[in-house]
Amino acid sequence: MTTQHPTQEELTQFSIRAFKGIDVGLGQADPIADIAARLEERYPGHLILVQVGKFLHGYDRAAYAINILKQYRLKLVGTAADPHLRVGFPAGNFKRRLWTMVADFGIPYVVALGSQESGRTLYTSSQPSGHADVLSAVSPQAIQEAITDLRQRGELNKAAAKQLLENADHGFQLKAQALELDTQLLQDILKMSRDLRSTYGENLRQCTARITRAVMTYGLEENKAALLRHLSADVDLLKHYIAQAPRLNGLKFAFEHRAGLAVELGRLVGGLLRSLQVQP
Protein backbone atom coordinates (compact mmCIF):
# COMPACT_ATOMS: atom_id res chain seq x y z
CA MET A 1 0.00 0.00 0.00
CA THR A 2 1.47 3.41 -0.95
CA THR A 3 0.24 6.89 -0.10
CA GLN A 4 0.61 9.77 -2.55
CA HIS A 5 -0.04 13.39 -1.69
CA PRO A 6 -1.46 15.44 -4.58
CA THR A 7 0.22 18.68 -5.63
CA GLN A 8 -1.55 21.98 -5.06
CA GLU A 9 -2.41 22.03 -8.77
CA GLU A 10 -4.06 18.63 -8.45
CA LEU A 11 -5.94 19.69 -5.32
CA THR A 12 -7.30 22.66 -7.23
CA GLN A 13 -8.17 20.56 -10.25
CA PHE A 14 -9.82 17.85 -8.17
CA SER A 15 -11.36 20.08 -5.51
CA ILE A 16 -15.02 19.40 -4.80
CA ARG A 17 -17.84 20.91 -2.85
CA ALA A 18 -19.47 18.95 -0.04
CA PHE A 19 -23.01 17.75 -0.50
CA LYS A 20 -25.24 15.06 0.91
CA GLY A 21 -23.92 11.94 -0.78
CA ILE A 22 -26.81 9.49 -0.69
CA ASP A 23 -29.64 11.75 -1.81
CA VAL A 24 -28.40 13.14 -5.10
CA GLY A 25 -30.50 11.80 -7.94
CA LEU A 26 -30.89 12.16 -11.70
CA GLY A 27 -31.53 15.77 -12.59
CA GLN A 28 -28.68 17.32 -10.53
CA ALA A 29 -25.14 17.43 -11.84
CA ASP A 30 -22.68 15.35 -9.83
CA PRO A 31 -19.22 16.97 -10.09
CA ILE A 32 -17.53 14.02 -8.40
CA ALA A 33 -18.09 11.94 -11.53
CA ASP A 34 -15.70 14.24 -13.42
CA ILE A 35 -13.09 13.92 -10.66
CA ALA A 36 -13.37 10.13 -10.79
CA ALA A 37 -13.04 10.17 -14.59
CA ARG A 38 -9.80 12.21 -14.40
CA LEU A 39 -8.38 9.85 -11.81
CA GLU A 40 -9.34 6.88 -13.98
CA GLU A 41 -7.33 8.38 -16.84
CA ARG A 42 -4.35 8.79 -14.54
CA TYR A 43 -4.67 5.31 -13.01
CA PRO A 44 -5.96 2.98 -15.74
CA GLY A 45 -7.10 -0.43 -14.53
CA HIS A 46 -7.65 0.84 -10.98
CA LEU A 47 -10.90 0.94 -9.07
CA ILE A 48 -11.48 4.66 -8.44
CA LEU A 49 -13.30 5.85 -5.32
CA VAL A 50 -13.69 9.44 -4.10
CA GLN A 51 -14.77 10.56 -0.64
CA VAL A 52 -17.90 12.70 -0.36
CA GLY A 53 -18.69 13.55 3.23
CA LYS A 54 -18.70 10.27 5.16
CA PHE A 55 -19.08 8.12 2.04
CA LEU A 56 -16.93 6.80 -0.78
CA HIS A 57 -18.43 7.01 -4.24
CA GLY A 58 -17.51 5.01 -7.32
CA TYR A 59 -18.80 5.85 -10.79
CA ASP A 60 -19.63 4.12 -14.04
CA ARG A 61 -17.04 1.37 -14.64
CA ALA A 62 -16.03 1.18 -10.97
CA ALA A 63 -19.69 1.31 -9.87
CA TYR A 64 -20.63 -1.47 -12.28
CA ALA A 65 -17.76 -3.68 -11.11
CA ILE A 66 -18.54 -3.13 -7.41
CA ASN A 67 -22.20 -3.88 -8.04
CA ILE A 68 -21.29 -7.20 -9.67
CA LEU A 69 -18.59 -8.20 -7.17
CA LYS A 70 -20.04 -6.83 -3.92
CA GLN A 71 -23.76 -6.44 -4.75
CA TYR A 72 -23.75 -2.79 -3.69
CA ARG A 73 -26.79 -0.97 -5.01
CA LEU A 74 -26.41 1.05 -8.22
CA LYS A 75 -27.86 4.56 -8.32
CA LEU A 76 -28.46 6.76 -11.36
CA VAL A 77 -27.10 10.29 -10.85
CA GLY A 78 -26.19 13.32 -12.92
CA THR A 79 -28.34 15.10 -15.45
CA ALA A 80 -30.52 13.66 -18.18
CA ALA A 81 -27.88 14.70 -20.72
CA ASP A 82 -24.95 13.38 -18.66
CA PRO A 83 -26.09 10.44 -16.51
CA HIS A 84 -23.76 8.26 -14.44
CA LEU A 85 -23.87 5.05 -12.46
CA ARG A 86 -22.84 5.39 -8.84
CA VAL A 87 -22.33 3.20 -5.79
CA GLY A 88 -21.60 4.44 -2.30
CA PHE A 89 -20.59 3.02 1.06
CA PRO A 90 -19.13 4.46 4.29
CA ALA A 91 -15.54 5.62 4.03
CA GLY A 92 -14.58 4.12 7.40
CA ASN A 93 -12.26 1.11 7.16
CA PHE A 94 -12.39 1.14 3.37
CA LYS A 95 -9.34 -1.13 3.15
CA ARG A 96 -11.26 -3.98 4.77
CA ARG A 97 -14.17 -3.51 2.39
CA LEU A 98 -11.96 -3.44 -0.70
CA TRP A 99 -9.40 -6.06 0.26
CA THR A 100 -11.47 -9.00 -0.98
CA MET A 101 -11.57 -7.46 -4.45
CA VAL A 102 -7.81 -6.95 -4.39
CA ALA A 103 -7.08 -10.41 -2.97
CA ASP A 104 -9.65 -12.44 -4.91
CA PHE A 105 -9.70 -10.60 -8.22
CA GLY A 106 -6.39 -8.72 -8.26
CA ILE A 107 -8.00 -5.34 -8.87
CA PRO A 108 -5.86 -2.44 -7.61
CA TYR A 109 -7.64 0.67 -6.36
CA VAL A 110 -7.19 4.39 -5.80
CA VAL A 111 -9.10 6.04 -2.95
CA ALA A 112 -9.16 9.83 -2.71
CA LEU A 113 -9.83 10.77 0.92
CA GLY A 114 -10.42 14.24 2.27
CA SER A 115 -12.44 17.29 1.30
CA GLN A 116 -12.14 20.57 -0.51
CA GLU A 117 -11.32 22.34 2.73
CA SER A 118 -8.73 19.89 4.08
CA GLY A 119 -7.22 18.73 0.78
CA ARG A 120 -7.09 15.21 -0.57
CA THR A 121 -4.78 12.25 -0.08
CA LEU A 122 -4.62 9.49 -2.67
CA TYR A 123 -4.30 5.96 -1.30
CA THR A 124 -3.21 3.51 -3.98
CA SER A 125 -2.96 -0.25 -3.71
CA SER A 126 -0.25 -1.98 -5.68
CA GLN A 127 -1.07 -5.37 -7.11
CA PRO A 128 1.81 -6.89 -9.15
CA SER A 129 -0.58 -9.36 -10.76
CA GLY A 130 -3.32 -6.76 -11.10
CA HIS A 131 -5.96 -7.64 -13.65
CA ALA A 132 -6.76 -4.50 -15.58
CA ASP A 133 -8.85 -6.70 -17.84
CA VAL A 134 -11.41 -7.10 -15.04
CA LEU A 135 -12.35 -3.44 -15.29
CA SER A 136 -11.73 -3.12 -19.02
CA ALA A 137 -14.24 -5.94 -19.50
CA VAL A 138 -16.91 -3.48 -18.34
CA SER A 139 -17.68 -2.01 -21.74
CA PRO A 140 -19.29 1.38 -22.40
CA GLN A 141 -22.23 -0.57 -23.82
CA ALA A 142 -22.72 -2.43 -20.53
CA ILE A 143 -22.66 0.86 -18.64
CA GLN A 144 -25.16 2.42 -21.05
CA GLU A 145 -27.47 -0.58 -20.74
CA ALA A 146 -27.36 -0.29 -16.95
CA ILE A 147 -28.16 3.43 -17.19
CA THR A 148 -31.08 2.70 -19.52
CA ASP A 149 -32.36 0.02 -17.16
CA LEU A 150 -32.22 2.37 -14.16
CA ARG A 151 -33.99 5.08 -16.14
CA GLN A 152 -36.77 2.67 -17.03
CA ARG A 153 -37.06 1.61 -13.39
CA GLY A 154 -37.31 5.25 -12.41
CA GLU A 155 -40.18 5.82 -14.81
CA LEU A 156 -41.88 2.69 -13.51
CA ASN A 157 -41.43 3.90 -9.94
CA LYS A 158 -43.01 7.25 -10.81
CA ALA A 159 -45.93 5.50 -12.46
CA ALA A 160 -46.29 3.15 -9.51
CA ALA A 161 -46.26 6.08 -7.09
CA LYS A 162 -48.98 7.85 -9.08
CA GLN A 163 -51.08 4.70 -9.18
CA LEU A 164 -50.50 4.17 -5.48
CA LEU A 165 -51.70 7.71 -4.77
CA GLU A 166 -54.85 7.24 -6.83
CA ASN A 167 -55.63 3.80 -5.45
CA ALA A 168 -58.21 3.56 -2.68
CA ASP A 169 -55.65 1.66 -0.61
CA HIS A 170 -52.84 4.06 -1.50
CA GLY A 171 -51.11 3.76 1.88
CA PHE A 172 -50.62 0.00 1.72
CA GLN A 173 -47.16 -0.11 0.12
CA LEU A 174 -45.95 2.83 2.18
CA LYS A 175 -47.11 1.14 5.37
CA ALA A 176 -45.73 -2.28 4.38
CA GLN A 177 -42.27 -0.86 3.64
CA ALA A 178 -42.14 1.15 6.88
CA LEU A 179 -43.33 -1.75 9.05
CA GLU A 180 -40.78 -4.13 7.51
CA LEU A 181 -37.99 -1.65 8.28
CA ASP A 182 -39.32 -1.12 11.82
CA THR A 183 -39.42 -4.88 12.45
CA GLN A 184 -35.89 -5.48 11.17
CA LEU A 185 -34.43 -2.61 13.20
CA LEU A 186 -36.26 -3.76 16.33
CA GLN A 187 -34.61 -7.17 15.97
CA ASP A 188 -31.24 -5.43 15.62
CA ILE A 189 -31.83 -3.29 18.71
CA LEU A 190 -32.73 -6.33 20.83
CA LYS A 191 -29.33 -7.86 20.01
CA MET A 192 -27.37 -4.76 21.02
CA SER A 193 -25.40 -4.40 24.22
CA ARG A 194 -27.05 -2.40 27.00
CA ASP A 195 -24.94 0.71 26.33
CA LEU A 196 -25.64 0.71 22.61
CA ARG A 197 -29.30 -0.09 23.12
CA SER A 198 -29.79 2.86 25.48
CA THR A 199 -27.99 5.34 23.19
CA TYR A 200 -27.81 4.39 19.54
CA GLY A 201 -30.76 2.02 19.77
CA GLU A 202 -32.92 4.69 21.42
CA ASN A 203 -32.21 7.07 18.54
CA LEU A 204 -33.34 4.40 16.09
CA ARG A 205 -36.50 3.61 18.06
CA GLN A 206 -37.58 7.24 18.37
CA CYS A 207 -37.05 7.82 14.66
CA THR A 208 -38.79 4.64 13.52
CA ALA A 209 -41.67 5.35 15.93
CA ARG A 210 -42.30 8.69 14.23
CA ILE A 211 -42.07 7.07 10.81
CA THR A 212 -44.48 4.29 11.78
CA ARG A 213 -47.00 6.74 13.24
CA ALA A 214 -46.82 8.89 10.09
CA VAL A 215 -47.55 6.00 7.74
CA MET A 216 -50.37 4.83 9.99
CA THR A 217 -52.07 8.23 9.73
CA TYR A 218 -51.30 8.80 6.05
CA GLY A 219 -54.55 7.37 4.70
CA LEU A 220 -56.79 9.74 6.68
CA GLU A 221 -54.48 12.76 6.63
CA GLU A 222 -55.96 15.76 4.81
CA ASN A 223 -52.64 17.56 4.28
CA LYS A 224 -50.71 14.64 2.84
CA ALA A 225 -47.96 16.83 1.39
CA ALA A 226 -47.04 18.24 4.81
CA LEU A 227 -47.08 14.78 6.37
CA LEU A 228 -44.85 13.40 3.61
CA ARG A 229 -42.35 16.23 4.04
CA HIS A 230 -42.04 15.45 7.76
CA LEU A 231 -41.85 11.75 6.95
CA SER A 232 -39.11 12.38 4.37
CA ALA A 233 -37.07 14.29 6.97
CA ASP A 234 -37.38 11.40 9.44
CA VAL A 235 -36.34 8.89 6.76
CA ASP A 236 -33.26 11.02 6.01
CA LEU A 237 -32.45 11.09 9.74
CA LEU A 238 -32.83 7.32 9.90
CA LYS A 239 -30.40 6.95 6.97
CA HIS A 240 -27.93 9.02 8.95
CA TYR A 241 -28.29 6.77 11.99
CA ILE A 242 -27.91 3.63 9.89
CA ALA A 243 -24.80 5.07 8.24
CA GLN A 244 -23.24 5.37 11.71
CA ALA A 245 -23.51 1.63 12.34
CA PRO A 246 -20.24 0.46 10.71
CA ARG A 247 -18.26 2.92 12.83
CA LEU A 248 -19.66 1.83 16.21
CA ASN A 249 -17.47 -0.62 18.09
CA GLY A 250 -19.09 -3.89 19.07
CA LEU A 251 -22.15 -3.39 16.90
CA LYS A 252 -23.13 -6.26 14.63
CA PHE A 253 -25.45 -4.71 12.10
CA ALA A 254 -26.68 -5.78 8.64
CA PHE A 255 -25.86 -2.33 7.30
CA GLU A 256 -26.37 -2.83 3.57
CA HIS A 257 -29.77 -4.53 3.99
CA ARG A 258 -31.15 -2.00 6.48
CA ALA A 259 -29.81 0.89 4.41
CA GLY A 260 -31.49 -0.60 1.34
CA LEU A 261 -34.84 -0.75 3.14
CA ALA A 262 -34.47 2.87 4.26
CA VAL A 263 -33.53 4.03 0.77
CA GLU A 264 -36.53 2.23 -0.75
CA LEU A 265 -38.82 3.85 1.82
CA GLY A 266 -37.34 7.23 0.99
CA ARG A 267 -37.89 6.67 -2.72
CA LEU A 268 -41.51 5.77 -2.15
CA VAL A 269 -42.08 8.82 0.04
CA GLY A 270 -40.35 11.04 -2.53
CA GLY A 271 -42.41 9.57 -5.37
CA LEU A 272 -45.66 10.16 -3.52
CA LEU A 273 -44.65 13.72 -2.68
CA ARG A 274 -43.75 14.48 -6.29
CA SER A 275 -47.02 13.01 -7.48
CA LEU A 276 -48.92 15.29 -5.10
CA GLN A 277 -47.00 18.31 -6.26
CA VAL A 278 -47.74 17.73 -9.96
CA GLN A 279 -51.47 17.19 -9.47
CA PRO A 280 -53.63 20.08 -10.81
Secondary structure, DSSP 8 states (H G I E B T S, - for coil): -EEE---HHHHHHT------TTS--TTB--THHHHHHHHHHHSTTSEEEEEETTEEEEETHHHHHHHHHH----EEEE-SSSEEEEEEEE-TTHHHHHHHHHHHH---EEEEEEETTTEEEEEE---TT--HHHHHTS-HHHHHHHHHHHHHHHHHHHHHHHHHHHSTTTTHHHHHHHHHHHHHHHHHHHTS-HHHHHTHHHHHHHHHHHHHHHHHHGGG-S-HHHHHHHHHHHHHHHHHHHHHGGGSTT----HHHHHHHHHHHHHHHHHHHHHHHH--
